[in-house]
């Protein structure tokens, strides 16, 4: 088993989870659409994740759609008692694989039932409402209507905890006035640090922050700097990026995704990577090299 416990733990809803989890998005076909390239390999990755001690898996029924959740069910049922499966609703896939908003009460309700059915669960641990005002990043606008629908499904016992994805600080504040928010999932990494203040605010309130795209949107200069630091440490750029995120704040939970058992093990080894203050200073420069 890997030493992912070295990354520490944080509260996610009613569970305490290890800070290194697994994102299942890449298990679907190219473009997160259609079946996996290799069904057996996808099952092996999921089983290896749990064998390595991972207790937090991030997914959605619009990955595939449906394929990723069905893979999770096939690979992992009966689920371990400590496994937290976090899913998300608020989008649907076009026949061409496009990502489309799905905010109507009917669409949100159907999405919860689809997640329950395809995962083989009677209640979903955590459901993130993915805000789709802009598919490229957070955009202001009221989230009251869709979040009220999700809160109603929570009151019916279909959902234990609620989170938000692709949101602004104002939307989080609005959301917290409607129901308890246990996690926020936004793009954040060494190069994209617009949520710096938000992360610290959430940490003070005990709310988990789950960054996605740990290597997304780097320019060539930023990538080369990261690669040089990684080579000097005998690590991969992804390992360094993940280790930096673990150091950044105690409420950060990581969900690096991969469709390879080898890459999964590499990612989890980031928990053991020590970053000196000098290295952290070097990496901070990456954000300024935009």
C-alpha positions as CSV (number, residue, x, y, z in Angstrom):
1,X,0.0,0.0,0.0
2,X,1.2,3.5,-0.8
3,X,2.0,6.1,2.0
4,X,-0.8,8.4,1.0
5,X,-1.7,8.8,4.7
6,X,1.4,11.1,4.8
7,X,-0.7,13.7,3.0
8,X,-2.9,13.9,6.0
9,X,-6.7,13.9,6.2
10,X,-9.6,16.4,6.1
11,X,-13.3,16.4,6.7
12,X,-15.6,15.8,3.7
13,X,-19.2,15.8,4.7
14,X,-19.6,13.2,7.5
15,X,-16.4,11.5,6.7
16,X,-12.7,12.2,7.3
17,X,-10.8,11.3,4.1
18,X,-7.2,11.1,3.0
19,X,-6.2,14.2,1.2
20,X,-5.1,12.3,-1.9
21,X,-8.1,10.8,-3.7
22,X,-8.9,9.7,-7.3
23,X,-10.8,11.4,-10.1
24,X,-12.5,8.9,-12.4
25,X,-13.1,11.3,-15.3
26,X,-10.4,9.8,-17.6
27,X,-11.8,6.3,-17.4
28,X,-14.3,7.1,-20.1
29,X,-13.4,7.3,-23.7
30,X,-11.6,10.1,-25.6
31,X,-13.0,13.5,-24.6
32,X,-14.7,11.9,-21.6
33,X,-17.2,10.4,-24.1
34,X,-18.1,6.8,-24.8
35,X,-16.7,3.6,-23.4
36,X,-13.2,3.2,-22.1
37,X,-10.4,2.3,-24.4
38,X,-9.8,-0.9,-22.3
39,X,-12.6,-2.0,-20.0
40,X,-10.4,-4.4,-18.0
41,X,-7.7,-1.7,-17.5
42,X,-10.3,0.7,-16.2
43,X,-11.5,-1.8,-13.7
44,X,-7.9,-2.5,-12.6
45,X,-7.2,1.2,-12.0
46,X,-10.3,1.6,-9.7
47,X,-9.4,-1.6,-7.8
48,X,-5.8,-0.5,-7.4
49,X,-6.9,3.0,-6.2
50,X,-8.9,1.4,-3.3
51,X,-6.1,-1.2,-2.7
52,X,-3.7,1.8,-2.3
53,X,-5.8,3.2,0.5
54,X,-7.8,5.8,-1.5
55,X,-11.1,6.6,0.3
56,X,-12.4,9.5,-1.9
57,X,-13.4,9.0,-5.6
58,X,-14.7,11.8,-7.7
59,X,-17.1,11.0,-10.6
60,X,-20.2,12.1,-12.5
61,X,-22.9,10.3,-14.5
62,X,-22.2,12.7,-17.3
63,X,-18.7,11.2,-17.7
64,X,-19.3,8.9,-20.6
65,X,-22.2,9.5,-20.0
66,X,-23.0,6.6,-17.7
67,X,-19.9,4.6,-18.5
68,X,-17.7,5.8,-15.6
69,X,-20.2,5.2,-12.9
70,X,-21.0,1.8,-14.2
71,X,-17.3,1.0,-14.2
72,X,-17.1,2.1,-10.5
73,X,-20.0,-0.1,-9.6
74,X,-18.6,-3.1,-11.5
75,X,-15.1,-2.7,-10.0
76,X,-15.9,-1.8,-6.4
77,X,-19.3,-3.2,-5.3
78,X,-19.6,-4.1,-2.4
79,X,-18.2,-0.7,-1.5
80,X,-15.9,-0.3,1.5
81,X,-17.6,1.4,4.4
82,X,-15.1,4.2,4.4
83,X,-15.2,5.0,0.7
84,X,-16.7,8.4,-0.2
85,X,-18.0,8.7,-3.7
86,X,-18.5,12.3,-4.8
87,X,-20.5,13.0,-7.9
88,X,-21.8,16.0,-9.7
89,X,-24.9,17.2,-11.6
90,X,-25.8,20.3,-13.6
91,X,-24.6,19.3,-17.1
92,X,-25.4,16.8,-19.8
93,X,-23.7,15.6,-22.9
94,X,-24.7,16.4,-26.5
95,X,-24.7,13.6,-29.1
96,X,-21.4,15.1,-30.3
97,X,-19.8,15.0,-26.8
98,X,-20.4,18.7,-26.1
99,X,-21.0,19.9,-22.5
100,X,-24.4,21.5,-22.0
101,X,-26.2,23.0,-19.0
102,X,-28.9,20.8,-17.4
103,X,-30.4,23.0,-14.7
104,X,-34.1,22.3,-14.9
105,X,-35.7,20.7,-11.9
106,X,-36.5,17.6,-14.0
107,X,-32.9,17.4,-15.3
108,X,-31.3,17.8,-11.9
109,X,-33.7,15.2,-10.3
110,X,-33.1,12.7,-13.2
111,X,-29.3,13.2,-12.8
112,X,-29.4,12.3,-9.1
113,X,-31.5,9.2,-9.9
114,X,-29.1,8.3,-12.8
115,X,-26.1,8.6,-10.4
116,X,-27.8,6.4,-7.8
117,X,-28.8,3.8,-10.3
118,X,-25.5,3.5,-12.2
119,X,-23.4,3.6,-9.0
120,X,-25.7,1.1,-7.3
121,X,-26.3,3.3,-4.3
122,X,-29.4,4.2,-2.3
123,X,-28.0,7.5,-1.2
124,X,-25.2,9.7,-2.6
125,X,-22.5,10.8,-0.1
126,X,-21.8,14.2,-1.8
127,X,-23.3,15.8,-4.8
128,X,-21.6,18.8,-6.4
129,X,-23.8,21.2,-8.3
130,X,-21.7,22.2,-11.4
131,X,-22.6,25.7,-12.4
132,X,-22.6,26.0,-16.2
133,X,-23.1,29.8,-16.8
134,X,-19.7,29.6,-18.6
135,X,-18.1,26.3,-19.4
136,X,-14.6,27.8,-19.3
137,X,-14.7,29.0,-15.7
138,X,-16.9,30.6,-13.0
139,X,-19.3,33.4,-14.0
140,X,-21.6,35.4,-11.8
141,X,-25.3,34.6,-11.6
142,X,-27.8,33.4,-9.1
143,X,-27.6,29.7,-8.2
144,X,-30.7,29.7,-6.0
145,X,-33.1,27.9,-8.3
146,X,-30.9,24.8,-9.1
147,X,-29.4,24.6,-5.6
148,X,-32.9,24.7,-4.1
149,X,-33.8,21.6,-6.2
150,X,-30.7,19.8,-5.0
151,X,-31.4,20.8,-1.4
152,X,-34.9,19.3,-1.8
153,X,-33.4,16.0,-3.0
154,X,-31.1,16.1,0.1
155,X,-34.2,16.6,2.3
156,X,-35.7,13.5,0.7
157,X,-32.7,11.5,1.8
158,X,-31.3,10.8,-1.7
159,X,-28.2,13.1,-1.0
160,X,-26.2,13.3,2.2
161,X,-24.1,16.4,1.5
162,X,-23.9,19.2,-1.1
163,X,-21.0,20.8,-2.8
164,X,-20.5,23.4,-5.5
165,X,-18.3,23.4,-8.6
166,X,-17.1,26.1,-11.0
167,X,-18.4,28.8,-8.7
168,X,-17.5,32.3,-7.5
169,X,-17.2,33.5,-3.9
170,X,-20.5,35.3,-4.2
171,X,-22.2,32.0,-5.3
172,X,-20.7,30.1,-2.5
173,X,-22.0,32.7,0.0
174,X,-25.5,32.4,-1.6
175,X,-25.3,28.6,-1.6
176,X,-24.4,28.5,2.1
177,X,-27.6,30.5,2.8
178,X,-29.6,27.7,1.2
179,X,-27.9,24.5,2.5
180,X,-24.7,23.5,4.1
181,X,-21.8,23.4,1.6
182,X,-19.2,20.8,2.4
183,X,-16.8,21.3,-0.6
184,X,-16.0,23.5,-3.5
185,X,-14.5,22.2,-6.7
186,X,-12.8,24.8,-9.0
187,X,-9.8,25.0,-11.3
188,X,-6.7,25.8,-9.3
189,X,-3.0,25.0,-9.6
190,X,0.4,26.5,-9.5
191,X,-0.3,28.7,-12.6
192,X,-3.9,29.5,-11.9
193,X,-4.2,30.9,-8.4
194,X,-7.3,33.2,-8.6
195,X,-8.9,31.2,-5.7
196,X,-6.0,31.9,-3.3
197,X,-8.1,34.1,-0.9
198,X,-11.2,31.8,-1.3
199,X,-9.2,28.7,-0.3
200,X,-8.0,30.4,2.9
201,X,-11.6,31.5,3.7
202,X,-12.9,28.0,3.2
203,X,-10.1,26.5,5.3
204,X,-11.2,28.8,8.2
205,X,-14.7,27.5,7.9
206,X,-13.7,23.8,7.6
207,X,-14.9,23.5,4.0
208,X,-12.9,21.3,1.7
209,X,-11.5,22.7,-1.6
210,X,-11.0,20.3,-4.4
211,X,-8.9,21.7,-7.3
212,X,-9.1,20.2,-10.8
213,X,-6.6,20.4,-13.7
214,X,-3.4,20.3,-11.5
215,X,-1.4,20.9,-14.7
216,X,-4.0,22.7,-16.8
217,X,-3.4,26.0,-18.6
218,X,0.4,26.2,-18.1
219,X,2.3,28.3,-20.6
220,X,5.6,26.9,-22.0
221,X,7.8,29.0,-19.6
222,X,5.8,27.8,-16.6
223,X,5.9,24.2,-17.8
224,X,9.7,24.3,-18.3
225,X,10.2,25.8,-14.8
226,X,8.1,23.1,-13.3
227,X,9.9,20.4,-15.3
228,X,13.3,21.6,-14.2
229,X,12.3,21.6,-10.5
230,X,10.9,18.1,-10.9
231,X,14.0,16.8,-12.7
232,X,16.2,18.1,-9.9
233,X,14.0,16.4,-7.3
234,X,13.9,13.1,-9.2
235,X,10.1,13.5,-9.5
236,X,7.6,14.0,-12.3
237,X,6.1,17.4,-12.9
238,X,2.7,16.1,-11.9
239,X,4.1,14.8,-8.6
240,X,5.6,18.3,-7.8
241,X,2.4,20.0,-8.8
242,X,0.4,17.7,-6.5
243,X,2.9,18.0,-3.6
244,X,2.7,21.8,-3.9
245,X,-1.1,21.7,-3.7
246,X,-0.9,19.5,-0.6
247,X,1.4,22.1,1.0
248,X,-0.7,25.1,-0.1
249,X,-3.6,24.6,2.4
250,X,-4.8,21.9,4.8
251,X,-8.3,21.8,3.3
252,X,-7.2,21.0,-0.2
253,X,-8.3,17.5,-1.3
254,X,-6.7,16.2,-4.5
255,X,-8.4,14.0,-7.2
256,X,-5.8,13.5,-9.9
257,X,-7.2,11.3,-12.7
258,X,-5.6,8.7,-14.8
259,X,-6.5,5.6,-16.8
260,X,-3.2,3.9,-16.1
261,X,-2.3,1.9,-13.0
262,X,1.4,3.1,-13.3
263,X,0.4,6.7,-13.4
264,X,-2.0,6.2,-10.5
265,X,0.9,4.9,-8.4
266,X,3.1,7.8,-9.5
267,X,0.5,10.3,-8.5
268,X,0.0,8.8,-5.1
269,X,3.8,9.0,-4.5
270,X,3.4,12.8,-4.4
271,X,2.3,12.4,-0.8
272,X,5.9,11.4,0.1
273,X,7.6,14.2,-1.8
274,X,9.2,16.8,0.4
275,X,9.4,20.4,-0.9
276,X,11.9,22.7,0.8
277,X,11.2,26.4,1.3
278,X,13.6,27.2,-1.5
279,X,11.7,24.9,-3.9
280,X,8.4,26.4,-2.8
281,X,9.8,29.9,-3.5
282,X,10.9,28.7,-7.0
283,X,7.5,27.2,-7.6
284,X,5.7,30.4,-6.5
285,X,7.5,32.1,-9.4
286,X,5.5,29.9,-11.8
287,X,2.3,31.8,-11.0
288,X,4.0,35.1,-11.7
289,X,5.3,33.9,-15.1
290,X,1.9,34.2,-16.8
